[in-house]
């Protein structure tokens, strides 16, 4: 499938403000180079990436939407391990309540890092918090990907993915849970900040053999959800069609993106995902013009 850059966008991108390896300026340069029609920076639990991009200046002829990805509790109708991630688009970067909640989520990440380190050290790994901070950079928000990178650099795991598969993923020996905001509260905060709440990568919310059902979508819509990320790097064509149908049936906006993290996910390319992702620019226009 040919890639048509001017007609495509990427609305799910992480920078070094959270757990990506490219700075916001580098993202803008790369997006301009591959001629993406529009992008959104959606760092985990922080608006710093969007702020930095706007300060740097958005290239001409490229659309830009402010964004964030909030770690929330899973909805009661869809219990399981891990978070439910809510993307917030077009948010007011100066909204007080949203920023206060994001600060609490960032502190929760900071609080669990020493406990992750302690568990890894108990397995005999020679790691220090300085090692992890160096991997994150001076302004980076420390997280599990930085632990994984240091473990790989020191030869404790054969691949970056193996660090998660064997130690850091949910339920693994070095995993430490953290505070998450309630799903309804995340949606409420985004809307109160003038933004558009969207369910991120819905396939990752599910469990093997269980699809996202109408009842869950209706419950999220009742909370104020406005969109669903149907186009996503790890969605199969069948999954994408399922989410597109859910969006049509329940009157939700559709978004999409690569979930680009730079070197932490080297197979996932900006704008292209694993190679064949094509997020239509019409989705950006619909998102940008939503009242």
C-alpha positions in Angstrom: 0.0 0.0 0.0 1.5 3.3 -1.1 1.9 6.0 1.6 0.5 9.4 0.6 2.0 11.9 3.1 0.1 15.1 2.3 -3.2 13.3 2.8 -2.2 11.7 6.1 -1.9 12.8 9.7 -0.6 11.4 13.0 -2.6 12.3 16.0 -0.9 10.1 18.6 2.8 11.0 19.2 5.0 11.0 22.3 8.1 13.1 22.9 10.9 13.4 25.4 8.5 15.3 27.6 7.2 11.9 28.6 8.5 8.6 27.3 9.5 9.3 23.8 13.1 9.9 22.6 12.5 12.7 20.2 12.2 16.3 21.4 9.0 18.2 20.4 11.2 20.3 18.0 12.6 17.1 16.4 9.1 15.8 16.0 8.0 18.9 14.2 11.1 18.7 11.9 10.5 15.0 11.1 6.7 15.5 10.6 7.5 18.4 8.2 10.1 16.3 6.4 7.8 13.5 5.7 5.0 16.0 4.8 2.4 15.0 7.3 -0.7 17.1 6.9 -1.2 17.5 10.7 0.0 16.1 14.0 -1.0 16.1 17.7 1.5 15.6 20.5 -0.1 13.5 23.2 2.5 12.9 25.9 1.6 10.8 28.9 0.1 12.9 31.7 1.8 16.1 30.7 1.1 19.0 28.4 4.8 20.0 28.2 5.3 18.5 24.8 2.5 20.5 23.3 3.7 23.7 25.0 7.2 23.2 23.6 6.0 22.5 20.1 3.9 25.7 20.1 6.9 27.7 21.5 9.2 26.3 18.8 6.7 27.2 16.1 4.5 24.9 13.9 5.8 24.6 10.3 3.7 26.2 7.6 1.2 24.0 5.9 1.1 21.6 8.8 -1.9 21.4 11.1 -1.3 21.0 14.9 -3.6 20.1 17.8 -2.6 20.2 21.4 -3.0 16.9 23.2 -2.4 14.7 26.2 -2.8 11.0 27.1 -4.2 10.5 30.6 -3.8 7.3 32.5 -7.2 6.4 33.9 -8.9 3.6 35.8 -10.6 1.1 33.6 -14.4 1.5 33.3 -16.3 -0.8 35.7 -18.0 -2.6 32.8 -14.6 -3.6 31.5 -12.5 -4.8 34.4 -8.9 -6.0 34.0 -5.3 -5.1 34.6 -3.7 -1.9 33.5 -5.0 1.5 32.6 -7.6 2.9 30.3 -6.0 5.7 28.3 -8.0 8.8 27.4 -6.6 11.1 24.8 -7.5 14.8 25.2 -7.3 17.0 22.1 -7.6 20.8 21.7 -7.2 21.3 25.5 -6.5 24.7 27.0 -2.9 24.3 28.1 -3.4 26.6 31.0 -6.5 25.0 32.5 -5.9 24.9 36.3 -7.8 21.7 37.2 -6.4 19.7 34.3 -2.8 20.7 35.2 -3.3 20.0 38.9 -4.5 16.4 38.0 -1.7 15.9 35.6 0.8 17.0 38.3 -0.6 14.4 40.6 -0.3 11.7 38.0 3.3 12.7 37.3 4.1 12.5 41.0 2.5 9.1 41.1 5.0 8.0 38.4 7.9 9.5 40.3 6.8 7.8 43.5 6.8 4.3 42.0 10.1 4.6 40.2 12.2 3.9 43.4 10.1 0.9 44.1 10.6 -0.4 40.5 14.3 0.2 41.0 14.3 -1.7 44.3 12.6 -4.7 42.8 15.1 -4.8 39.8 18.0 -4.5 42.2 16.6 -7.4 44.2 17.1 -9.6 41.1 20.8 -8.6 41.0 20.7 -5.9 38.4 23.3 -3.2 39.0 21.0 -0.1 38.3 20.9 3.3 39.9 18.4 6.1 39.6 21.1 8.2 38.0 21.3 5.6 35.2 17.5 5.9 34.7 17.5 9.7 34.7 20.3 9.8 32.2 18.2 7.6 29.8 15.3 10.0 30.3 17.3 13.2 29.8 17.4 16.3 31.9 13.7 17.2 31.3 12.3 13.7 30.6 9.6 12.2 32.8 11.0 8.9 34.1 9.0 5.8 33.3 9.3 2.1 32.6 10.7 2.6 29.1 13.7 4.3 30.6 14.3 1.3 32.9 14.0 -1.0 29.9 16.5 1.0 27.9 19.1 0.9 30.7 18.5 -2.8 31.2 19.1 -3.3 27.5 22.2 -1.1 27.5 23.7 -3.0 30.3 23.0 -6.4 28.7 20.5 -7.6 31.3 17.9 -8.3 28.6 18.4 -9.2 24.9 15.8 -6.7 23.7 13.9 -3.7 24.8 10.6 -5.7 24.6 12.1 -8.5 26.8 12.5 -6.1 29.7 8.8 -5.6 29.6 7.9 -9.2 28.9 10.0 -10.5 31.7 10.0 -7.8 34.3 8.2 -4.5 33.8 4.8 -5.3 32.2 1.6 -5.4 34.2 1.8 -8.4 36.5 5.5 -9.1 36.0 8.0 -9.3 38.9 9.2 -5.6 38.8 5.8 -4.1 38.0 4.5 -1.5 40.5 1.0 -0.1 40.2 0.3 3.6 40.4 -2.4 6.1 41.1 -4.8 6.6 38.2 -7.6 9.1 37.9 -11.1 7.7 37.5 -12.1 7.3 33.8 -15.1 9.6 34.2 -13.0 12.3 35.9 -10.4 12.2 33.1 -13.1 12.7 30.5 -14.7 15.5 32.6 -11.4 17.3 33.0 -10.6 17.2 29.3 -14.0 18.6 28.4 -13.8 21.3 31.1 -10.5 22.4 29.6 -12.3 22.9 26.3 -11.0 19.6 24.9 -12.2 16.5 23.1 -11.8 13.2 25.0 -11.1 10.1 22.9 -10.6 6.5 23.9 -7.0 5.5 23.0 -6.1 2.2 21.3 -9.3 0.4 22.3 -7.8 -3.0 21.3 -5.4 -2.7 24.2 -8.3 -2.1 26.6 -9.7 -5.5 25.8 -8.7 -9.0 26.9 -7.9 -12.0 24.6 -11.1 -13.1 22.9 -13.2 -10.2 24.1 -14.0 -7.2 21.9 -15.0 -3.7 23.0 -18.8 -3.9 23.3 -21.6 -1.5 22.7 -22.3 -1.4 26.5 -18.8 -0.1 27.3 -18.9 2.5 24.5 -22.3 3.7 25.7 -21.1 3.9 29.3 -18.1 5.9 28.2 -20.3 8.2 26.0 -22.5 8.8 29.0 -19.4 10.0 30.8 -18.8 12.4 28.0 -16.5 10.5 25.6 -16.5 12.2 22.1 -14.3 9.9 20.0 -12.5 6.6 19.5 -9.1 5.9 18.1 -9.9 3.4 15.3 -6.7 3.9 13.3 -3.9 2.6 15.3 -0.5 0.9 14.8 -1.5 -2.4 16.4 -5.1 -2.7 15.3 -5.8 -5.4 12.7 -8.0 -4.4 9.7 -10.9 -6.3 11.4 -10.4 -4.4 14.6 -10.3 -1.1 12.8 -13.5 -1.8 11.0 -15.1 -2.9 14.3 -14.2 0.5 15.9 -15.3 2.4 12.9 -18.6 0.7 13.1 -18.9 1.5 16.8 -18.1 5.1 16.1 -20.8 5.3 13.3 -23.4 3.6 15.5 -22.8 5.8 18.5 -22.1 9.1 16.8 -18.4 9.3 17.9 -15.5 11.1 16.2 -12.8 8.9 14.8 -9.1 9.6 15.4 -5.9 7.7 14.7 -2.1 7.7 15.2 1.1 5.8 15.3 1.8 6.0 19.1 5.3 7.0 18.1 7.9 6.8 20.8 11.1 7.1 18.8 13.9 4.7 19.7 11.8 3.0 22.4 9.6 1.5 19.7 11.9 1.4 16.7 9.6 -0.5 14.5 6.9 2.2 14.8 7.5 5.1 12.5 6.1 8.5 12.7 3.0 8.8 10.5 3.3 5.2 9.2 3.2 3.0 12.3 4.5 -0.4 11.4 4.5 0.6 7.7 1.0 0.6 6.4 -0.8 3.0 8.8 -2.7 5.7 6.9 -4.7 8.1 9.1 -6.9 10.3 6.7 -6.5 14.0 7.0 -10.3 14.3 7.1 -10.2 13.0 10.7 -8.0 16.0 11.7 -10.4 18.4 10.0 -13.4 16.8 11.8 -11.5 16.9 15.2 -10.4 20.5 14.6 -13.8 21.8 13.7 -15.8 19.9 16.3 -17.9 22.4 18.2 
